[in-house]
Amino acid sequence: MSTLANAAARLKATSTKRRTKLPALWLMTDAQRLPDPVPAVKRLPRGSGVIVRHTDAAARRRIGAQVAQVCRQRGLVCLIAGDWRLAAALRVDGIHLSEAQARSGSGARLWRRTKRCLLTVSSHGRGKLGGDIAADAIILAAVFPTASHPGRRSLGALRFAELARGSRMPVIALGGVTATNARKVVQAGADGIAAIGGLS
């Protein structure tokens, strides 16, 4: 984890699009690969971010409450994926939306405007990054081959760099980012690094 953290620190120092409160290092929770993310959250450097994206509603509430508490104690940013009502109830820092939710998430947008919370949006490199929504960052995946989606085609460093350069918003690299290839992501112009296995 230290190498990913070091790469993220370099990104934070050099990014021209970064908002000061936007973390450069993100842990993505995953029901299959990281069913209990709390130990990994506790190891994150101060100032990192966590996106709780368990899809089962009951698990999302339970994990979300646990992660939110640890994040408050350790100075970490916490977002809830796809559930702005839970994000509001837990009083976390913001929400994360899929590409489809970004197009239709009117309730999420209203809550964001009211609370001035953070918003990240997923993209897989098809069409305009983030659509027409004004997000704080785009989480662009998958940069490299990943265990979450074996066999699925990845963007690669060159395509990622092209998309990142053309984005008006900060772009966070997700998918197969490891201690070994983190330098490629930095050189490709990422504004942040997100990982599951690389931080668990």
C-alpha positions as a Markdown table, in Angstrom:
| # | Residue | x | y | z |
|---|---|---|---|---|
| 1 | Met | 0.0 | 0.0 | 0.0 |
| 2 | Ser | 2.9 | 2.4 | 0.7 |
| 3 | Thr | 3.8 | 2.6 | -3.0 |
| 4 | Leu | 0.2 | 3.4 | -4.1 |
| 5 | Ala | 0.1 | 6.0 | -1.3 |
| 6 | Asn | 3.4 | 7.5 | -2.5 |
| 7 | Ala | 2.1 | 7.6 | -6.0 |
| 8 | Ala | -1.1 | 9.3 | -4.8 |
| 9 | Ala | 0.9 | 11.9 | -2.9 |
| 10 | Arg | 2.8 | 12.8 | -6.0 |
| 11 | Leu | -0.5 | 13.2 | -7.9 |
| 12 | Lys | -1.8 | 15.5 | -5.2 |
| 13 | Ala | 1.3 | 17.7 | -5.5 |
| 14 | Thr | 1.2 | 18.0 | -9.3 |
| 15 | Ser | -2.5 | 17.9 | -10.3 |
| 16 | Thr | -3.8 | 21.2 | -11.9 |
| 17 | Lys | -7.5 | 20.1 | -11.7 |
| 18 | Arg | -7.6 | 19.0 | -8.1 |
| 19 | Arg | -9.8 | 20.5 | -5.5 |
| 20 | Thr | -7.9 | 20.7 | -2.2 |
| 21 | Lys | -10.4 | 18.5 | -0.3 |
| 22 | Leu | -10.4 | 15.8 | -3.0 |
| 23 | Pro | -8.3 | 12.8 | -2.0 |
| 24 | Ala | -5.7 | 11.4 | -4.3 |
| 25 | Leu | -6.0 | 7.8 | -2.9 |
| 26 | Trp | -9.3 | 5.9 | -2.8 |
| 27 | Leu | -10.4 | 2.5 | -1.5 |
| 28 | Met | -13.4 | 1.0 | -3.3 |
| 29 | Thr | -15.3 | -1.5 | -1.2 |
| 30 | Asp | -16.4 | -4.7 | -3.0 |
| 31 | Ala | -18.8 | -7.3 | -1.7 |
| 32 | Gln | -16.9 | -10.2 | -3.3 |
| 33 | Arg | -13.3 | -9.2 | -3.1 |
| 34 | Leu | -13.5 | -7.1 | 0.1 |
| 35 | Pro | -16.6 | -8.2 | 2.1 |
| 36 | Asp | -15.2 | -6.6 | 5.3 |
| 37 | Pro | -13.4 | -3.4 | 4.3 |
| 38 | Val | -13.0 | -2.0 | 7.8 |
| 39 | Pro | -9.4 | -3.4 | 8.4 |
| 40 | Ala | -8.3 | -1.9 | 5.0 |
| 41 | Val | -10.0 | 1.4 | 5.8 |
| 42 | Lys | -8.1 | 1.6 | 9.1 |
| 43 | Arg | -4.8 | 1.2 | 7.2 |
| 44 | Leu | -5.4 | 4.1 | 4.8 |
| 45 | Pro | -3.2 | 7.2 | 5.1 |
| 46 | Arg | -5.0 | 10.2 | 6.6 |
| 47 | Gly | -6.7 | 12.3 | 3.9 |
| 48 | Ser | -7.6 | 9.3 | 1.7 |
| 49 | Gly | -11.1 | 8.5 | 0.5 |
| 50 | Val | -13.4 | 5.5 | 0.7 |
| 51 | Ile | -16.3 | 4.7 | -1.6 |
| 52 | Val | -18.8 | 2.2 | -0.1 |
| 53 | Arg | -20.4 | 0.4 | -3.0 |
| 54 | His | -21.9 | -2.8 | -1.7 |
| 55 | Thr | -25.0 | -3.4 | -3.8 |
| 56 | Asp | -27.1 | -5.2 | -1.2 |
| 57 | Ala | -29.1 | -2.6 | 0.7 |
| 58 | Ala | -28.8 | -4.2 | 4.1 |
| 59 | Ala | -25.0 | -4.8 | 3.7 |
| 60 | Arg | -24.6 | -1.3 | 2.4 |
| 61 | Arg | -26.3 | 0.2 | 5.5 |
| 62 | Arg | -24.3 | -2.0 | 7.9 |
| 63 | Ile | -20.9 | -1.5 | 6.1 |
| 64 | Gly | -21.6 | 2.1 | 5.4 |
| 65 | Ala | -22.2 | 2.9 | 9.1 |
| 66 | Gln | -19.0 | 1.1 | 10.2 |
| 67 | Val | -16.9 | 2.7 | 7.5 |
| 68 | Ala | -18.3 | 6.2 | 8.1 |
| 69 | Gln | -17.4 | 5.9 | 11.8 |
| 70 | Val | -13.8 | 4.9 | 11.1 |
| 71 | Cys | -13.5 | 7.6 | 8.4 |
| 72 | Arg | -14.6 | 10.3 | 10.9 |
| 73 | Gln | -12.2 | 9.0 | 13.5 |
| 74 | Arg | -9.2 | 8.8 | 11.1 |
| 75 | Gly | -9.7 | 11.9 | 8.9 |
| 76 | Leu | -10.8 | 10.1 | 5.8 |
| 77 | Val | -13.4 | 11.1 | 3.2 |
| 78 | Cys | -16.4 | 8.8 | 2.9 |
| 79 | Leu | -18.8 | 8.5 | -0.1 |
| 80 | Ile | -21.8 | 6.2 | -0.5 |
| 81 | Ala | -22.4 | 4.7 | -3.9 |
| 82 | Gly | -25.8 | 5.0 | -5.4 |
| 83 | Asp | -27.8 | 5.8 | -2.3 |
| 84 | Trp | -28.0 | 9.5 | -1.5 |
| 85 | Arg | -30.6 | 8.8 | 1.3 |
| 86 | Leu | -28.2 | 6.6 | 3.1 |
| 87 | Ala | -25.4 | 9.1 | 2.6 |
| 88 | Ala | -27.6 | 11.8 | 4.1 |
| 89 | Ala | -28.6 | 9.6 | 7.0 |
| 90 | Leu | -24.9 | 8.7 | 7.8 |
| 91 | Arg | -23.8 | 12.3 | 7.2 |
| 92 | Val | -20.9 | 11.3 | 5.1 |
| 93 | Asp | -19.0 | 13.6 | 2.7 |
| 94 | Gly | -20.8 | 12.8 | -0.5 |
| 95 | Ile | -22.0 | 10.3 | -3.0 |
| 96 | His | -20.7 | 8.2 | -6.0 |
| 97 | Leu | -22.9 | 7.6 | -9.0 |
| 98 | Ser | -22.7 | 5.1 | -11.8 |
| 99 | Glu | -23.0 | 6.3 | -15.4 |
| 100 | Ala | -26.7 | 5.5 | -15.5 |
| 101 | Gln | -27.4 | 7.1 | -12.1 |
| 102 | Ala | -25.5 | 10.3 | -13.2 |
| 103 | Arg | -28.0 | 10.7 | -16.0 |
| 104 | Ser | -31.1 | 10.2 | -13.9 |
| 105 | Gly | -30.1 | 10.9 | -10.2 |
| 106 | Ser | -32.2 | 14.0 | -9.6 |
| 107 | Gly | -32.6 | 13.3 | -5.9 |
| 108 | Ala | -28.9 | 12.9 | -5.6 |
| 109 | Arg | -28.3 | 16.1 | -7.4 |
| 110 | Leu | -30.7 | 18.0 | -5.1 |
| 111 | Trp | -29.1 | 16.6 | -2.0 |
| 112 | Arg | -25.7 | 17.5 | -3.4 |
| 113 | Arg | -26.7 | 21.1 | -4.0 |
| 114 | Thr | -28.3 | 21.4 | -0.6 |
| 115 | Lys | -25.5 | 19.9 | 1.4 |
| 116 | Arg | -22.6 | 21.0 | -1.0 |
| 117 | Cys | -21.2 | 17.5 | -0.7 |
| 118 | Leu | -18.7 | 15.7 | -2.9 |
| 119 | Leu | -19.8 | 13.9 | -6.0 |
| 120 | Thr | -17.8 | 11.3 | -8.1 |
| 121 | Val | -19.2 | 9.6 | -11.2 |
| 122 | Ser | -18.1 | 6.3 | -12.8 |
| 123 | Ser | -17.1 | 6.2 | -16.5 |
| 124 | His | -15.8 | 3.4 | -18.7 |
| 125 | Gly | -14.5 | 5.6 | -21.4 |
| 126 | Arg | -17.5 | 5.6 | -23.7 |
| 127 | Gly | -18.7 | 9.0 | -24.7 |
| 128 | Lys | -18.3 | 12.2 | -22.7 |
| 129 | Leu | -16.8 | 11.6 | -19.3 |
| 130 | Gly | -19.4 | 12.3 | -16.7 |
| 131 | Gly | -22.0 | 13.2 | -19.2 |
| 132 | Asp | -23.5 | 16.6 | -18.5 |
| 133 | Ile | -23.3 | 16.4 | -14.7 |
| 134 | Ala | -20.8 | 18.6 | -12.9 |
| 135 | Ala | -18.9 | 16.2 | -10.7 |
| 136 | Asp | -15.9 | 16.7 | -8.5 |
| 137 | Ala | -14.2 | 13.8 | -10.2 |
| 138 | Ile | -14.6 | 11.0 | -12.7 |
| 139 | Ile | -13.6 | 7.5 | -11.7 |
| 140 | Leu | -12.4 | 6.0 | -15.0 |
| 141 | Ala | -12.2 | 2.2 | -15.3 |
| 142 | Ala | -10.8 | -0.2 | -16.1 |
| 143 | Val | -7.3 | 1.1 | -16.8 |
| 144 | Phe | -5.6 | -2.3 | -16.6 |
| 145 | Pro | -6.9 | -5.8 | -16.5 |
| 146 | Thr | -8.6 | -6.4 | -13.2 |
| 147 | Ala | -9.7 | -9.4 | -11.1 |
| 148 | Ser | -13.2 | -7.9 | -10.7 |
| 149 | His | -13.9 | -8.3 | -14.4 |
| 150 | Pro | -11.6 | -11.1 | -15.8 |
| 151 | Gly | -11.4 | -11.1 | -19.6 |
| 152 | Arg | -13.0 | -7.7 | -20.0 |
| 153 | Arg | -11.0 | -5.3 | -22.2 |
| 154 | Ser | -9.2 | -2.5 | -20.3 |
| 155 | Leu | -8.4 | 1.0 | -21.5 |
| 156 | Gly | -4.6 | 0.8 | -21.2 |
| 157 | Ala | -2.4 | 3.7 | -20.2 |
| 158 | Leu | -2.4 | 5.5 | -23.6 |
| 159 | Arg | -6.2 | 5.6 | -23.9 |
| 160 | Phe | -6.5 | 6.6 | -20.2 |
| 161 | Ala | -4.1 | 9.5 | -20.8 |
| 162 | Glu | -6.1 | 10.7 | -23.8 |
| 163 | Leu | -9.3 | 10.7 | -21.9 |
| 164 | Ala | -7.8 | 12.3 | -18.8 |
| 165 | Arg | -6.3 | 15.1 | -20.9 |
| 166 | Gly | -9.7 | 15.8 | -22.5 |
| 167 | Ser | -11.6 | 15.9 | -19.2 |
| 168 | Arg | -12.7 | 19.2 | -17.6 |
| 169 | Met | -12.9 | 17.3 | -14.3 |
| 170 | Pro | -10.2 | 15.5 | -12.3 |
| 171 | Val | -9.9 | 11.8 | -13.3 |
| 172 | Ile | -9.2 | 9.0 | -10.9 |
| 173 | Ala | -7.8 | 5.8 | -12.2 |
| 174 | Leu | -9.5 | 2.5 | -11.2 |
| 175 | Gly | -8.9 | -1.1 | -12.3 |
| 176 | Gly | -5.8 | -3.1 | -12.0 |
| 177 | Val | -3.7 | -0.3 | -10.5 |
| 178 | Thr | -0.9 | -1.9 | -8.4 |
| 179 | Ala | 2.3 | -0.9 | -6.8 |
| 180 | Thr | 4.0 | -2.1 | -10.0 |
| 181 | Asn | 2.1 | 0.0 | -12.6 |
| 182 | Ala | 1.2 | 3.0 | -10.4 |
| 183 | Arg | 4.0 | 5.1 | -12.1 |
| 184 | Lys | 2.2 | 4.6 | -15.5 |
| 185 | Val | -1.0 | 6.0 | -14.1 |
| 186 | Val | 0.9 | 9.0 | -12.7 |
| 187 | Gln | 2.6 | 9.6 | -16.1 |
| 188 | Ala | -0.8 | 9.2 | -17.9 |
| 189 | Gly | -2.1 | 12.3 | -16.0 |
| 190 | Ala | -4.4 | 10.7 | -13.4 |
| 191 | Asp | -5.6 | 13.1 | -10.6 |
| 192 | Gly | -6.0 | 10.1 | -8.2 |
| 193 | Ile | -5.7 | 6.4 | -7.8 |
| 194 | Ala | -8.5 | 4.0 | -6.7 |
| 195 | Ala | -8.1 | 0.4 | -5.9 |
| 196 | Ile | -9.6 | -2.7 | -4.2 |
| 197 | Gly | -7.0 | -5.4 | -4.1 |
| 198 | Gly | -4.1 | -3.0 | -4.1 |
| 199 | Leu | -5.3 | -1.5 | -0.8 |
| 200 | Ser | -6.8 | -4.5 | 0.9 |
